[in-house]
Amino acid sequence: MLTFLLRPMSILYLSSGLLVTAQFGGDFSPRMNQVSLTPSHIINRNVGLKVEGSSFTLDGFPFLIIAGTIHYFRVPREYWRDRLLKLKACGFNTVTTHIPWNLHEPRKGWFYLTANLDFMTFIAMASEAELWVILCPGPYIGSDLDLGGLPSWLLRDPKMKLRTTYRGFTKAVNHYFDKIIPMVVQLQYGKGGPIIAVQVENEYGSYHRDNRYMSYIKKALITRGIKVLLMTADNGDELTRGHLKQVLSTVHMKNIKKETYDTLLSIQGRSPILMTVYTASSLDGWGTAPHSVDSHLLMRDVHEMFNASFSLNFYMFHGGTNFGFMGGSASLDQYLPMVTSYDYGALLTENGERTTEYLAYQEFFSSSLGIHKPPNQDSIPMAVYKSVITEYYMSLWDVMPYLEEPISSVKPICMEELSVNQGNGQSYGYILYETVITTSGLLTTKNHVQDRGQVFLDENFLGIFDRSTDQLTIPRKMVYNDNPTLRILVENQGRLAYGQDINKERKGLIGDIYLNKSPLRNFKIHSLDMKTKFIQRDLPNIWKPAVFKHRGPAFFLGILRIGNDPRDTFIKMEGWTKGVIFINGKNLGRYWNIGPQETFYLPGPWLRPGSNEIIVFEEFKPGLEIHFTNISRLGMIFKRPISSVKPICMEELSVNQGNGQSYGYILYETVITTSGLLTTKNHVQDRGQVFLDENFLGIFDRSTDQLTIPRKMVYNDNPTLRILVENQGRLAYGQDINKERKGRPPSFQG
């Protein structure tokens, strides 16, 4: 599923589509009552979903597809039925879902098809809810997942060419389809099941690296018994490149032009138009502004689509949650890791509540299709639990001796190529690289850190490597006569979900790291995948009382005690910095204080009466408590900080499309390890408030250029020095206007 960040007016050019359907001679009336065209009413299954001129027919009767997407793997199994019934009650007749290969076969030959990955039960529930099913089995499904739903172990092959007829890829696909497709076959329309159509791959027109690939996938499906209607799905620009003969082309809403409908007519003649992805919003990324819904434009387009006899699929009807590390990333102007919530501006919220848009669509579908509007189900009750104090902790450095032996290697090894997980490499989480150094100097990465690396000398924090920062200085005093261990803790923030570069999406250190231009050698590499087994069995029981706020990567333990009726809630990580939340051993997902997501959905079924163990892996600075609320907050935005070896003034910041910052305030943060005299040499322009963590120290301005940092405020804590600088206005005239740059923190003399 590609990312849509802009939603201009008239994006679908529906008037052009209406002209085309008029040429087709469309004869379907949306008001035709479709109540009888449901799984339980059609007993004698004959021809299934077919294309008849410019209309769909189901078993010979005119049929308008009104579908909504729900991903079973993003919704707790206990709520599948609730979400499907709400889809039906809104007026939809079909559910679309995707099968993620990477979740079902996380290790080569090891299949997971139960619990929350039991797609056969989900499809059976859809049938019981009187819904038809459009199934997207991949192998690539996009859907904003890590590597678009492809398993990362494919990348162990250095020559791998994903989504092509490259032998290494087709061999893996054949093995996967041999397991999955026979299960799908028995749920097809002709066998009494609800599956009426299957999508061939996903948006291949935008990738299109192999002319034979789509024909191969089509044959792989048909030879394994798929007999229902096949369809492709592409955006408006790529219809021709993604089209297959005797397969229905459908349209995603991106890049639709007036010519799009003419292209459809030219490649497949008279045919119905199915808007396979009609989307309410788009994904949100960490550190970016949240995307909102223009409900009026949305409803206007749906009205016009019905007037033009379009079928549609609403992506997403219910988005759910990127539990664990399943979320991928996007590559727009910059690398964009996705937030944990997959709310997506859907008609149901992340926790399954009806939105005002849901009620509007329900009313519209009821009046347009003549469907009786059932009474709405009661909402699933929420709870606001008492805040939990994390009373115990253990640092990552305390944990390391208790874990499996590290892998020794002369050179760095990326996650995918580690000899772990029965030879399948590491898919998600973190990876720690250690090597002994004997000199200080400049540490450079050449962009070999994927995606974000915290750098330490022994246990002392040095800085961050990411896609905007590729060098750090190792001070001489930290190395002198000590031969410390350089540690780089690298986080995989999610592989690209789409695009031409997915073959390159290896994580960790993907090449050499250099100290003074010489590559470092002799590494010990620790796999920290943060799986359930890691949290429940591998972590040692060496918890220590959290009597002070530990700095640096560490695990924190708290106990949530509840009564006999566990309910849904939202976690609020106020005061925490960045990390991962685990509930009773299950990975809830990532949090990060840069926003936009502030609260994290905790499903009631994940909780149990009595004591519930909450473990937080915090990368940097913990909060005091874990809070709970019944209100979802997905929209607060704090700009992702810019990492830099030296201070940068406002005007030179890489913000505002490369134009820098003009006005307002700028906050500088750096970790300090000693007390002493802080001096500015008049480098603070114009007025700076100085803090240690959240403790106020004083003011720098044009008359004050030094402050003392007391020893007691630094001892054994490595606090963050913060300087909030205000631009009070640049000179309006005079010889010095060329010098009027703002910001710049002071130098520090210890």
ChimeraX attribute file (.defattr): number of C-alpha atoms within 10 A of each C-alpha:
attribute: neighborCount
match mode: 1-to-1
recipient: residues
	/A:1	19
	/A:2	20
	/A:3	18
	/A:4	15
	/A:5	14
	/A:6	11
	/A:7	16
	/A:8	8
	/A:9	9
	/A:10	13
	/A:11	16
	/A:12	23
	/A:13	17
	/A:14	21
	/A:15	14
	/A:16	17
	/A:17	23
	/A:18	20
	/A:19	14
	/A:20	20
	/A:21	23
	/A:22	14
	/A:23	12
	/A:24	17
	/A:25	14
	/A:26	20
	/A:27	13
	/A:28	20
	/A:29	16
	/A:30	21
	/A:31	15
	/A:32	14
	/A:33	14
	/A:34	16
	/A:35	13
	/A:36	9
	/A:37	18
	/A:38	19
	/A:39	21
	/A:40	15
	/A:41	10
	/A:42	14
	/A:43	9
	/A:44	9
	/A:45	14
	/A:46	13
	/A:47	13
	/A:48	20
	/A:49	22
	/A:50	21
	/A:51	17
	/A:52	16
	/A:53	15
	/A:54	22
	/A:55	25
	/A:56	24
	/A:57	19
	/A:58	21
	/A:59	17
	/A:60	14
	/A:61	15
	/A:62	21
	/A:63	23
	/A:64	26
	/A:65	23
	/A:66	21
	/A:67	30
	/A:68	29
	/A:69	25
	/A:70	23
	/A:71	22
	/A:72	24
	/A:73	24
	/A:74	20
	/A:75	22
	/A:76	19
	/A:77	18
	/A:78	14
	/A:79	15
	/A:80	21
	/A:81	15
	/A:82	16
	/A:83	21
	/A:84	27
	/A:85	19
	/A:86	24
	/A:87	27
	/A:88	21
	/A:89	22
	/A:90	24
	/A:91	25
	/A:92	26
	/A:93	25
	/A:94	29
	/A:95	28
	/A:96	27
	/A:97	22
	/A:98	24
	/A:99	22
	/A:100	26
	/A:101	23
	/A:102	25
	/A:103	18
	/A:104	21
	/A:105	17
	/A:106	19
	/A:107	21
	/A:108	17
	/A:109	12
	/A:110	9
	/A:111	17
	/A:112	16
	/A:113	15
	/A:114	11
	/A:115	12
	/A:116	17
	/A:117	20
	/A:118	15
	/A:119	22
	/A:120	15
	/A:121	17
	/A:122	20
	/A:123	27
	/A:124	17
	/A:125	18
	/A:126	27
	/A:127	23
	/A:128	17
	/A:129	22
	/A:130	22
	/A:131	27
	/A:132	27
	/A:133	27
	/A:134	27
	/A:135	21
	/A:136	21
	/A:137	22
	/A:138	22
	/A:139	25
	/A:140	28
	/A:141	27
	/A:142	24
	/A:143	24
	/A:144	26
	/A:145	26
	/A:146	31
	/A:147	26
	/A:148	29
	/A:149	27
	/A:150	26
	/A:151	22
	/A:152	24
	/A:153	20
	/A:154	22
	/A:155	23
	/A:156	17
	/A:157	12
	/A:158	10
	/A:159	11
	/A:160	16
	/A:161	20
	/A:162	19
	/A:163	23
	/A:164	20
	/A:165	20
	/A:166	14
	/A:167	11
	/A:168	15
	/A:169	17
	/A:170	19
	/A:171	11
	/A:172	15
	/A:173	21
	/A:174	16
	/A:175	12
	/A:176	18
	/A:177	20
	/A:178	14
	/A:179	13
	/A:180	18
	/A:181	18
	/A:182	14
	/A:183	13
	/A:184	21
	/A:185	20
	/A:186	17
	/A:187	19
	/A:188	22
	/A:189	24
	/A:190	18
	/A:191	12
	/A:192	16
	/A:193	21
	/A:194	27
	/A:195	31
	/A:196	22
	/A:197	23
	/A:198	24
	/A:199	25
	/A:200	28
	/A:201	22
	/A:202	24
	/A:203	26
	/A:204	24
	/A:205	20
	/A:206	18
	/A:207	17
	/A:208	17
	/A:209	15
	/A:210	14
	/A:211	12
	/A:212	11
	/A:213	18
	/A:214	23
	/A:215	16
	/A:216	13
	/A:217	21
	/A:218	19
	/A:219	13
	/A:220	19
	/A:221	23
	/A:222	14
	/A:223	9
	/A:224	15
	/A:225	15
	/A:226	20
	/A:227	17
	/A:228	20
	/A:229	18
	/A:230	23
	/A:231	23
	/A:232	25
	/A:233	25
	/A:234	27
	/A:235	23
	/A:236	23
	/A:237	19
	/A:238	23
	/A:239	25
	/A:240	16
	/A:241	15
	/A:242	24
	/A:243	24
	/A:244	19
	/A:245	9
	/A:246	10
	/A:247	15
	/A:248	23
	/A:249	26
	/A:250	27
	/A:251	26
	/A:252	26
	/A:253	19
	/A:254	21
	/A:255	16
	/A:256	19
	/A:257	18
	/A:258	16
	/A:259	14
	/A:260	22
	/A:261	22
	/A:262	15
	/A:263	16
	/A:264	23
	/A:265	18
	/A:266	11
	/A:267	15
	/A:268	16
	/A:269	13
	/A:270	20
	/A:271	21
	/A:272	26
	/A:273	25
	/A:274	26
	/A:275	25
	/A:276	27
	/A:277	24
	/A:278	24
	/A:279	24
	/A:280	23
	/A:281	24
	/A:282	25
	/A:283	24
	/A:284	29
	/A:285	22
	/A:286	23
	/A:287	22
	/A:288	21
	/A:289	17
	/A:290	21
	/A:291	20
	/A:292	14
	/A:293	16
	/A:294	12
	/A:295	15
	/A:296	9
	/A:297	16
	/A:298	15
	/A:299	15
	/A:300	11
	/A:301	19
	/A:302	19
	/A:303	16
	/A:304	17
	/A:305	22
	/A:306	21
	/A:307	14
	/A:308	23
	/A:309	25
	/A:310	27
	/A:311	22
	/A:312	25
	/A:313	23
	/A:314	22
	/A:315	26
	/A:316	26
	/A:317	30
	/A:318	31
	/A:319	26
	/A:320	26
	/A:321	26
	/A:322	23
	/A:323	22
	/A:324	20
	/A:325	24
	/A:326	25
	/A:327	28
	/A:328	27
	/A:329	26
	/A:330	24
	/A:331	15
	/A:332	9
	/A:333	7
	/A:334	9
	/A:335	17
	/A:336	20
	/A:337	25
	/A:338	29
	/A:339	27
	/A:340	27
	/A:341	25
	/A:342	23
	/A:343	25
	/A:344	26
	/A:345	26
	/A:346	27
	/A:347	28
	/A:348	23
	/A:349	19
	/A:350	22
	/A:351	25
	/A:352	20
	/A:353	16
	/A:354	19
	/A:355	14
	/A:356	12
	/A:357	19
	/A:358	21
	/A:359	14
	/A:360	15
	/A:361	18
	/A:362	22
	/A:363	16
	/A:364	17
	/A:365	24
	/A:366	19
	/A:367	14
	/A:368	17
	/A:369	18
	/A:370	16
	/A:371	19
	/A:372	13
	/A:373	15
	/A:374	13
	/A:375	7
	/A:376	12
	/A:377	11
	/A:378	7
	/A:379	11
	/A:380	13
	/A:381	11
	/A:382	17
	/A:383	16
	/A:384	15
	/A:385	18
	/A:386	13
	/A:387	17
	/A:388	17
	/A:389	17
	/A:390	22
	/A:391	16
	/A:392	16
	/A:393	23
	/A:394	22
	/A:395	21
	/A:396	17
	/A:397	13
	/A:398	14
	/A:399	17
	/A:400	16
	/A:401	11
	/A:402	13
	/A:403	14
	/A:404	11
	/A:405	12
	/A:406	16
	/A:407	15
	/A:408	15
	/A:409	12
	/A:410	11
	/A:411	17
	/A:412	23
	/A:413	23
	/A:414	21
	/A:415	33
	/A:416	24
	/A:417	21
	/A:418	18
	/A:419	14
	/A:420	13
	/A:421	13
	/A:422	8
	/A:423	14
	/A:424	21
	/A:425	21
	/A:426	25
	/A:427	26
	/A:428	25
	/A:429	21
	/A:430	22
	/A:431	23
	/A:432	22
	/A:433	25
	/A:434	22
	/A:435	20
	/A:436	18
	/A:437	16
	/A:438	12
	/A:439	19
	/A:440	17
	/A:441	15
	/A:442	14
	/A:443	20
	/A:444	22
	/A:445	22
	/A:446	14
	/A:447	19
	/A:448	20
	/A:449	28
	/A:450	24
	/A:451	23
	/A:452	22
	/A:453	24
	/A:454	21
	/A:455	22
	/A:456	20
	/A:457	20
	/A:458	16
	/A:459	17
	/A:460	16
	/A:461	20
	/A:462	20
	/A:463	20
	/A:464	22
	/A:465	26
	/A:466	20
	/A:467	18
	/A:468	15
	/A:469	19
	/A:470	19
	/A:471	22
	/A:472	21
	/A:473	15
	/A:474	19
	/A:475	13
	/A:476	11
	/A:477	10
	/A:478	15
	/A:479	17
	/A:480	12
	/A:481	10
	/A:482	12
	/A:483	16
	/A:484	18
	/A:485	17
	/A:486	20
	/A:487	24
	/A:488	26
	/A:489	24
	/A:490	26
	/A:491	23
	/A:492	23
	/A:493	25
	/A:494	27
	/A:495	33
	/A:496	27
	/A:497	29
	/A:498	27
	/A:499	15
	/A:500	12
	/A:501	13
	/A:502	19
	/A:503	17
	/A:504	14
	/A:505	18
	/A:506	20
	/A:507	29
	/A:508	28
	/A:509	27
	/A:510	21
	/A:511	17
	/A:512	19
	/A:513	23
	/A:514	17
	/A:515	20
	/A:516	14
	/A:517	12
	/A:518	11
	/A:519	14
	/A:520	18
	/A:521	17
	/A:522	14
	/A:523	21
	/A:524	20
	/A:525	24
	/A:526	21
	/A:527	24
	/A:528	20
	/A:529	19
	/A:530	22
	/A:531	18
	/A:532	16
	/A:533	12
	/A:534	14
	/A:535	19
	/A:536	14
	/A:537	11
	/A:538	15
	/A:539	18
	/A:540	16
	/A:541	10
	/A:542	12
	/A:543	17
	/A:544	13
	/A:545	12
	/A:546	16
	/A:547	9
	/A:548	8
	/A:549	12
	/A:550	20
	/A:551	20
	/A:552	20
	/A:553	22
	/A:554	21
	/A:555	25
	/A:556	24
	/A:557	21
	/A:558	20
	/A:559	18
	/A:560	20
	/A:561	16
	/A:562	16
	/A:563	10
	/A:564	8
	/A:565	12
	/A:566	19
	/A:567	20
	/A:568	20
	/A:569	23
	/A:570	23
	/A:571	21
	/A:572	22
	/A:573	23
	/A:574	15
	/A:575	13
	/A:576	20
	/A:577	16
	/A:578	20
	/A:579	21
	/A:580	20
	/A:581	23
	/A:582	22
	/A:583	20
	/A:584	18
	/A:585	20
	/A:586	20
	/A:587	19
	/A:588	22
	/A:589	23
	/A:590	24
	/A:591	25
	/A:592	22
	/A:593	21
	/A:594	18
	/A:595	24
	/A:596	24
	/A:597	27
	/A:598	21
	/A:599	26
	/A:600	26
	/A:601	24
	/A:602	20
	/A:603	19
	/A:604	18
	/A:605	14
	/A:606	17
	/A:607	20
	/A:608	18
	/A:609	12
	/A:610	13
	/A:611	14
	/A:612	17
	/A:613	17
	/A:614	19
	/A:615	23
	/A:616	25
	/A:617	22
	/A:618	26
	/A:619	21
	/A:620	16
	/A:621	19
	/A:622	26
	/A:623	15
	/A:624	18
	/A:625	17
	/A:626	21
	/A:627	17
	/A:628	21
	/A:629	20
	/A:630	16
	/A:631	15
	/A:632	18
	/A:633	15
	/A:634	19
	/A:635	17
	/A:636	16
	/A:637	17
	/A:638	16
	/A:639	14
	/A:640	13
	/A:641	11
	/A:642	13
	/A:643	21
	/A:644	15
	/A:645	13
	/A:646	9
	/A:647	15
	/A:648	18
	/A:649	18
	/A:650	23
	/A:651	17
	/A:652	14
	/A:653	15
	/A:654	14
	/A:655	13
	/A:656	9
	/A:657	7
	/A:658	10
	/A:659	12
	/A:660	14
	/A:661	17
	/A:662	16
	/A:663	14
	/A:664	12
	/A:665	17
	/A:666	18
	/A:667	16
	/A:668	20
	/A:669	17
	/A:670	16
	/A:671	17
	/A:672	17
	/A:673	15
	/A:674	19
	/A:675	18
	/A:676	14
	/A:677	14
	/A:678	16
	/A:679	19
	/A:680	19
	/A:681	13
	/A:682	18
	/A:683	19
	/A:684	26
	/A:685	24
	/A:686	21
	/A:687	21
	/A:688	27
	/A:689	16
	/A:690	22
	/A:691	19
	/A:692	20
	/A:693	15
	/A:694	11
	/A:695	11
	/A:696	12
	/A:697	17
	/A:698	15
	/A:699	19
	/A:700	26
	/A:701	18
	/A:702	15
	/A:703	9
	/A:704	16
	/A:705	16
	/A:706	19
	/A:707	17
	/A:708	15
	/A:709	20
	/A:710	13
	/A:711	11
	/A:712	10
	/A:713	15
	/A:714	17
	/A:715	12
	/A:716	12
	/A:717	16
	/A:718	21
	/A:719	20
	/A:720	19
	/A:721	19
	/A:722	22
	/A:723	27
	/A:724	19
	/A:725	26
	/A:726	20
	/A:727	19
	/A:728	13
	/A:729	13
	/A:730	16
	/A:731	12
	/A:732	8
	/A:733	7
	/A:734	7
	/A:735	7
	/A:736	10
	/A:737	11
	/A:738	8
	/A:739	9
	/A:740	13
	/A:741	19
	/A:742	28
	/A:743	25
	/A:744	23
	/A:745	28
	/A:746	19
	/A:747	15
	/A:748	16
	/A:749	11
	/A:750	12
